Amino acid sequence: MSTAPAALPRWGIVATVKAPLGQVLDFAAYHLDLGAHRIHVCLDEPDPRIRAALLSHPALRVHDCDRAHWQRLGIQRPRKHQVRQSANATHVYGLADDLDWLAHIDVDEFLWPVNGAGMARLLGTLDSDTLCTRLRPVEALAGLGNAFKAMPATAGRARVLRSLYPRYGQEVRAGFLSHVAGKLIARTGLSGVEFRIHNFRQAGAMNPGGIEFDAVELCHRHVTDWPEWIAAYRYRLEKGAYRAELAPTRPREQGGRTLHELLQEIEAQGGEAGLRGFFDEICADTPRLRHALDKAGLLRIRELGLADKRRRHFPDFA
């Protein structure tokens, strides 16, 4: 008697978003195309047009983060968006009884199975005692292509960073403007769960049963071009990825300072032109940087195909 193959696990996503309609639809369409069974989108600022577009697809669930939403969660609306993201992800985790795995990522992040295998098949290879998996990021170069950069290995990192970014390599963690910690996919059905931005707590334990999931990258489109970056710069400096409270790139006793401090110094000394010089060295998609990354084995070309996938899944909004 033959045994039927085990069903592949169902996986989904929760994201708290505050972005234009097109970006939200690109994010949703990409992950639907990848095989997401369910995508929960928490609209940080409710938008009827975005809500209607998302609900045109049966796999999407929309949560308007209005006053009633926070009352249902039993808390006042948190002032920091990072706390709102964590609260929303924890809430959705409790609703995800139709999923086996739930990823907590942002609207500018895209899951990428490295060897071309499906997400469900990869998740199905994990041991039953694996409760969460960490996905490490690759960060987009700013330009028209789909070029990303990976982090150098810890061994010899300082030397590689000097060769890639001669002026600012020692000042920027792993050469990334945004996070290097990555994001998590967590097994559902556990009690006492709290999601964080980069971590997962269960019954007070941090990332229990956690592993590094090298089979999947997190393609992070933190920046797309100079106008977008400079427009978001002030907010990120005050409240986002470059805020003052984040740790320095290396210990203070070794001359380390925060990205916030570095950017403030660059701006004070060189104004917007100084910031543009920093941007061009660290993240602009230039032949120089592509060549240097490729030589170091760190260049990643990831054809996300966002426009085609949006047309396929949201034809009325393409």
C-alpha positions in Angstrom: 0.0 0.0 0.0 1.4 3.4 -1.0 1.5 6.2 1.4 0.3 9.6 0.3 3.0 12.3 0.4 2.7 14.7 3.4 0.9 17.9 2.6 3.3 20.9 2.2 3.1 23.4 5.0 1.0 26.6 4.4 2.9 29.8 5.0 1.9 33.4 5.2 3.0 36.9 6.0 2.1 39.8 8.3 3.3 43.3 7.5 2.4 46.7 8.9 2.5 49.1 6.0 2.5 52.8 5.3 3.3 53.1 1.6 1.7 54.1 -1.7 -0.8 51.7 -3.3 1.7 50.5 -6.0 4.3 49.5 -3.5 1.8 47.6 -1.4 0.4 45.8 -4.4 4.0 44.9 -5.6 4.7 43.4 -2.2 1.5 41.4 -2.0 1.7 40.2 -5.7 5.2 39.1 -5.3 4.5 36.9 -2.3 1.3 35.6 -3.7 3.3 34.5 -6.8 5.8 32.8 -4.4 2.9 30.7 -3.0 1.8 32.6 0.2 -1.4 31.0 1.4 -2.4 34.2 3.4 -1.1 37.7 3.6 -2.2 40.0 6.5 -1.6 43.7 5.7 -2.0 46.0 8.7 -2.6 49.5 7.3 -0.8 51.9 9.8 -3.0 54.7 8.3 -6.3 53.2 7.0 -6.7 53.9 3.3 -10.0 52.9 1.6 -8.4 52.6 -1.9 -5.6 50.3 -0.7 -8.0 48.3 1.3 -10.3 47.8 -1.7 -7.4 46.8 -4.0 -6.1 44.3 -1.5 -9.4 42.7 -0.8 -9.9 42.1 -4.5 -7.7 39.0 -3.9 -9.1 36.2 -1.7 -5.8 35.5 0.0 -5.4 39.0 1.4 -6.6 40.1 4.8 -6.6 43.8 5.7 -6.5 45.3 9.2 -7.2 49.0 9.5 -5.1 50.2 12.4 -7.7 52.8 13.6 -8.8 53.6 17.1 -11.1 50.6 17.2 -8.2 48.3 16.2 -6.1 49.4 19.1 -9.1 49.1 21.4 -9.5 45.5 20.3 -5.8 44.9 21.1 -6.4 46.5 24.5 -3.7 49.1 24.2 -3.3 52.7 23.3 -1.8 53.3 19.8 2.0 53.0 20.4 3.9 56.2 19.5 6.8 54.3 17.9 6.0 52.5 14.6 8.3 49.7 15.6 6.1 48.9 18.6 3.0 49.1 16.4 4.6 46.6 14.0 5.4 44.2 16.8 1.9 44.5 18.4 0.2 43.9 15.0 2.4 40.9 14.2 1.7 39.3 17.6 -2.1 39.9 17.2 -2.1 38.3 13.7 -0.1 35.4 14.9 -3.0 34.6 17.2 -5.3 34.6 14.2 -3.2 32.5 11.9 -4.9 29.1 12.5 -4.9 28.5 8.7 -1.1 28.7 8.5 1.8 26.5 9.6 4.4 29.3 9.3 4.1 33.1 9.6 6.8 35.6 8.5 6.9 39.1 9.9 8.5 41.3 7.3 8.1 44.9 5.8 6.7 46.2 2.6 10.1 46.7 1.1 11.3 43.2 1.9 10.9 40.2 -0.4 11.6 36.5 0.3 13.9 34.8 -2.2 14.5 31.0 -2.2 18.1 30.9 -3.2 18.1 27.6 -5.2 14.7 28.2 -6.8 12.8 25.7 -4.7 9.3 26.7 -3.4 8.9 28.3 0.0 6.5 25.6 1.2 8.9 22.8 0.1 11.8 24.4 1.9 9.8 24.9 5.1 8.7 21.3 4.8 12.3 20.2 5.2 12.7 21.7 8.6 12.7 19.5 11.7 9.7 19.5 14.0 11.7 21.0 16.8 12.6 24.1 14.6 10.2 26.8 15.9 11.6 29.8 14.1 14.0 30.6 11.3 16.1 33.7 10.6 16.4 35.0 7.1 19.5 37.2 6.5 19.1 40.2 4.3 20.7 41.3 1.0 20.4 45.0 0.5 19.4 46.7 -2.8 21.7 48.9 -4.7 20.0 52.2 -5.7 19.3 52.1 -9.4 17.1 50.7 -12.1 18.3 47.1 -11.9 17.7 44.3 -9.4 21.2 44.3 -8.0 21.7 43.5 -4.3 24.7 43.2 -2.0 25.3 40.5 0.6 27.2 41.0 3.8 30.9 40.0 3.9 31.8 37.1 6.1 32.8 38.0 9.7 36.4 36.8 9.1 38.2 39.5 7.1 35.2 41.8 7.0 37.2 45.0 7.8 39.5 44.4 4.9 36.6 43.7 2.5 34.7 46.7 3.6 37.7 49.0 3.0 38.0 47.7 -0.5 34.3 48.1 -1.2 33.8 51.5 0.5 37.1 53.2 0.8 35.9 56.3 2.8 33.0 55.0 4.8 33.4 51.2 5.0 34.5 51.1 8.6 31.6 53.4 9.6 28.6 51.4 8.2 27.8 48.0 9.7 28.6 45.3 7.2 28.2 48.0 4.5 24.4 48.0 5.0 22.4 51.2 5.6 19.6 49.2 7.2 19.4 46.1 9.4 21.8 43.2 9.3 19.8 41.0 11.8 17.3 39.9 9.2 13.7 38.8 9.9 12.0 35.6 11.2 9.5 33.1 10.0 7.9 31.4 13.0 6.0 28.1 13.3 2.3 28.9 14.3 0.2 27.3 17.0 2.5 28.1 19.9 1.3 29.7 23.1 2.7 32.8 24.8 4.1 34.3 21.6 5.3 37.8 21.1 6.8 39.0 17.8 9.4 41.7 17.7 10.9 43.3 14.6 13.9 41.0 14.4 13.1 38.4 17.0 10.4 36.0 18.3 9.6 35.3 22.0 7.7 32.3 23.2 6.9 31.9 26.9 9.7 34.3 27.7 12.4 32.6 25.7 14.1 34.5 22.8 14.0 32.7 19.5 13.4 29.2 20.9 14.2 26.4 18.5 15.7 29.0 16.1 18.0 28.3 13.2 19.6 30.3 10.4 17.7 29.6 7.2 20.3 30.0 4.5 18.0 28.6 1.8 16.1 31.9 1.8 17.3 35.4 1.5 15.5 38.6 2.5 15.8 41.0 -0.5 15.6 44.4 1.2 14.8 47.3 -1.1 15.8 49.9 1.6 16.6 52.4 -1.1 15.6 52.7 -4.7 17.2 56.0 -5.8 18.7 59.2 -4.5 15.4 61.3 -4.5 13.6 58.6 -2.5 16.5 58.3 -0.1 17.0 62.0 0.6 13.2 62.4 1.0 13.1 59.7 3.7 16.4 60.7 5.2 15.1 63.1 7.9 12.5 60.6 9.1 14.9 57.7 9.3 17.4 59.9 11.1 14.9 60.8 13.8 12.7 57.7 14.0 13.8 55.0 11.7 16.9 53.0 10.7 19.3 55.8 11.4 17.9 56.9 14.8 20.2 57.9 17.6 19.3 55.1 20.0 20.8 52.4 17.8 24.2 50.9 18.8 27.5 52.0 17.2 28.9 50.0 14.4 31.8 48.9 16.7 32.7 49.4 20.3 33.2 53.0 21.4 36.7 52.2 22.8 37.6 51.2 19.2 36.4 54.5 17.8 32.9 53.3 16.9 30.0 55.6 16.5 26.4 55.3 15.3 25.2 55.8 11.8 23.2 58.6 13.2 26.3 60.4 14.4 28.1 59.8 11.1 25.3 61.1 9.0 24.9 64.2 11.2 28.7 64.9 10.8 28.6 64.5 7.1 25.6 66.8 6.8 27.1 69.4 9.1 30.3 69.5 7.1 29.1 69.0 3.6 25.3 69.6 3.5 23.3 67.7 0.9 26.3 67.4 -1.3 28.1 65.5 1.4 25.2 63.2 1.9 25.1 62.5 -1.8 28.8 61.5 -1.7 28.0 59.1 1.1 25.1 57.7 -0.8 27.0 57.2 -4.0 29.8 55.3 -2.3 27.7 53.0 -0.1 24.6 52.2 -2.2 24.5 53.7 -5.7 24.3 51.0 -8.4 27.5 52.1 -10.2 29.8 50.0 -12.4 32.6 50.5 -9.8 30.5 49.1 -6.9 29.1 46.2 -9.0 32.6 45.2 -10.0 33.9 45.4 -6.5 31.0 43.4 -5.1 31.3 40.8 -7.8 35.0 40.5 -7.2 34.3 39.9 -3.5 31.6 37.4 -4.2 28.9 39.6 -2.8 26.9 40.8 -5.8 23.4 39.3 -6.0 21.2 39.8 -9.1 17.6 39.1 -8.0 15.0 39.6 -10.8 11.9 40.2 -8.6 9.6 40.9 -11.6 7.3 43.1 -9.6 5.4 44.8 -12.5 4.6 41.5 -14.2 3.4 39.9 -10.9 1.3 42.9 -10.0 -0.4 42.7 -13.4 -1.1 39.0 -12.9 -2.6 39.2 -9.4 -4.1 42.7 -9.5 -5.0 43.3 -13.1 -7.5 46.0 -12.3 -4.8 48.0 -10.5 -1.7 47.4 -12.7 
